Amino acid sequence: MALKIKKGDTVVVLRGKERGKTGEVIKVLREENRVIVKDVNIVKKHVKGIPNVREGGIYEMEAPIHISNVMLLCPKCNKPTRVGFRIQREGNELKKYRYCKKCNENIDVIRTKERVKA
């Protein structure tokens, strides 16, 4: 099944201690069904130093959030929304879009496939 959230999307956190925060998706971890959102779910990690590579210390970094706990913020209506998929024919091509289920507007093109003439 296609994931409805991808890198670069702006999302709103729905559950947990970070509820209500918004941020941009930095990375999508498909196998784990998790996303990393910029400046959300910050954790401290103790890192041992390696000579001539990195300095040791306590680093702050973003931890993954389960994908079910975030919702896409629609760029058109600026509201949290569910995402659907639709396929439209434009000339000789088939285009697959993600669309907002609140305002029914296309968000972006996922795939373009040239149609074979029968």
Order of alpha helices (4+ residues) and beta strands (2+ residues): beta-beta-beta-beta-beta-beta-beta-beta-beta-beta-beta
